[in-house]
Amino acid sequence: MFTGIVEELGEVTAVENLDDACRFRLRGPVVTQGAKHGDSIAVNGVCLTVVDHEGEEFTADVMAETLNRSSLGALKPGSRVNLERPMAVGDRLGGHIVQGHVDGTGEILERQPSENWEIVKISLPADLTRYVVEKGSITVDGISLTVVDAGPDHFTVSLIPTTLDLTTLGHKQPGDPVNLEVDVIAKYVERMLGDRAQGAVR
C-alpha cells in the first residue's frame, strides 16, 4: 500500500522492449536505499517489482497488460517519474490509501497558473466518473490529490509550489497522459450497495 506522497522525482535511464513486456531501468537515490529483489516501488502510480538493484538504479519488468492500461508505455530514457516506496507499518498516512493499481489514464487538458498555485484540468474516462467527487481524493501519476471540481468528463486539481517542484505534474503539458487511480473506498461502497440491492430483488 502507498500513500500518494511522492518521495522523489526519478528518471528513466534505459528501456528494453521485450516480446510482450518492457524492462525499465530507473534512477532514484532515495527509493533505492535498502532496496532488494522483490520489493515494490510505485512508478507514476503503478506498483512495480524490483528485479535488480545497483547503486542508485533499479530495474522493473512491466507486462503488456500494464503497458496497455497505464501511461508507462510512453516512457523513454530521460523521462521523469514519480517514485514512492510502500508505506511501512506505523507510518503516518499523509495522503490517502493508494494501491498502485491504475484504473485508467487521463490527459492534461489545461493549466491555469496563478501567483501561489496552479489549477490543472485533466480528462476523465467515462467509466471512472462515478468515483470522482468534489473534495474527494484521486491519485494522478501516483500523487494523492484533492478534487477541486468534478465534471462529466474531466476534473480539476489545485497544485501548490511543492507539488509543482517535486513531481511530474510540474513538467507535464496539455496533451500529456497521466495515470489515474480512484479512491478504492468508493469502489468497495459501490460493490456493497450493489450486492445489497441484488439481495433485495431476490
ZAMARGU-4260 file (C-alpha; in steps of 0.2 Angstrom, whole numbers, plus 5000, padded with zeros to 4 digits):
<rodrens>
0) 5000/5000/5000 | 5006/5018/4996 | 5000/5035/5002 | 5002/5045/4986 | 5016/5056/4994
5) 5030/5056/4981 | 5047/5053/4989 | 5057/5059/4974 | 5057/5063/4956 | 5067/5049/4947
10) 5072/5047/4929 | 5071/5033/4917 | 5089/5028/4911 | 5085/5014/4899 | 5071/5005/4891
15) 5072/4987/4884 | 5057/4981/4874 | 5053/4963/4876 | 5041/4952/4866 | 5026/4955/4877
20) 5033/4966/4890 | 5046/4980/4894 | 5060/4982/4906 | 5064/4999/4913 | 5080/5005/4922
25) 5076/5019/4933 | 5087/5031/4944 | 5081/5035/4962 | 5094/5038/4975 | 5080/5039/4989
30) 5069/5024/4985 | 5084/5013/4981 | 5091/5014/4999 | 5090/4997/5006 | 5080/4991/4991
35) 5081/4972/4986 | 5075/4960/4974 | 5056/4958/4975 | 5052/4975/4984 | 5038/4986/4977
40) 5041/5004/4971 | 5027/5014/4964 | 5032/5022/4947 | 5020/5036/4942 | 5007/5027/4952
45) 5010/5010/4946 | 5016/4997/4958 | 5031/4988/4951 | 5043/4975/4957 | 5061/4977/4959
50) 5071/4965/4948 | 5088/4971/4950 | 5096/4985/4961 | 5113/4993/4958 | 5119/5009/4966
55) 5105/5022/4963 | 5096/5012/4950 | 5084/4998/4949 | 5076/4988/4935 | 5057/4983/4934
60) 5048/4972/4921 | 5031/4979/4915 | 5019/4966/4906 | 5009/4971/4891 | 4993/4972/4902
65) 5000/4986/4912 | 5008/4995/4897 | 4990/4995/4889 | 4981/5001/4905 | 4994/5015/4910
70) 5005/5028/4903 | 5021/5019/4906 | 5022/5014/4888 | 5025/5032/4884 | 5041/5032/4895
75) 5058/5034/4886 | 5076/5037/4893 | 5076/5054/4901 | 5058/5054/4906 | 5055/5060/4924
80) 5044/5049/4935 | 5037/5050/4952 | 5044/5037/4964 | 5037/5031/4981 | 5041/5016/4992
85) 5027/5006/5001 | 5020/5013/5017 | 5028/5004/5032 | 5018/4998/5047 | 5016/5013/5059
90) 5020/5026/5046 | 5008/5041/5045 | 4996/5041/5031 | 5000/5058/5024 | 4989/5056/5008
95) 4976/5043/5006 | 4975/5024/5003 | 4984/5021/4986 | 4985/5003/4979 | 4996/5006/4965
100) 4983/4999/4953 | 4980/5011/4939 | 4961/5012/4935 | 4964/5021/4918 | 4973/5036/4910
105) 4968/5054/4908 | 4976/5068/4898 | 4981/5086/4904 | 4969/5097/4896 | 4973/5114/4903
110) 4984/5123/4915 | 4979/5139/4924 | 4994/5147/4934 | 4992/5159/4947 | 5004/5168/4960
115) 5004/5154/4973 | 4996/5138/4965 | 4991/5131/4948 | 4974/5124/4943 | 4976/5108/4931
120) 4962/5101/4921 | 4963/5083/4917 | 4951/5072/4906 | 4942/5058/4915 | 4937/5041/4907
125) 4918/5039/4907 | 4919/5023/4917 | 4928/5032/4931 | 4916/5047/4933 | 4905/5040/4946
130) 4920/5038/4958 | 4926/5056/4957 | 4918/5069/4968 | 4922/5087/4973 | 4934/5087/4988
135) 4937/5069/4986 | 4953/5060/4984 | 4961/5054/4967 | 4979/5049/4963 | 4987/5057/4947
140) 5003/5049/4942 | 5005/5042/4960 | 5001/5059/4968 | 4987/5060/4981 | 4977/5075/4976
145) 4960/5083/4981 | 4947/5085/4968 | 4943/5104/4966 | 4929/5102/4953 | 4922/5086/4946
150) 4914/5087/4928 | 4906/5073/4917 | 4922/5070/4908 | 4935/5080/4917 | 4941/5085/4934
155) 4952/5099/4941 | 4966/5099/4955 | 4975/5113/4963 | 4994/5111/4964 | 5005/5120/4977
160) 5023/5125/4973 | 5030/5110/4982 | 5020/5098/4971 | 5025/5108/4955 | 5043/5107/4960
165) 5044/5089/4966 | 5033/5079/4954 | 5030/5076/4936 | 5014/5087/4936 | 5026/5102/4937
170) 5033/5097/4920 | 5018/5090/4910 | 5009/5100/4897 | 4992/5099/4889 | 4991/5083/4879
175) 5002/5073/4890 | 4995/5057/4898 | 4993/5054/4916 | 4989/5038/4926 | 4973/5039/4937
180) 4968/5028/4952 | 4952/5032/4960 | 4948/5031/4979 | 4947/5012/4982 | 4934/5015/4996
185) 4922/5022/4983 | 4923/5006/4974 | 4920/4995/4989 | 4905/5005/4994 | 4898/5003/4976
190) 4901/4984/4977 | 4892/4983/4994 | 4877/4993/4989 | 4876/4983/4973 | 4876/4967/4982
195) 4863/4974/4994 | 4852/4979/4980 | 4853/4962/4972 | 4849/4954/4988 | 4833/4965/4990
200) 4827/4960/4972 | 4829/4942/4976
</rodrens>
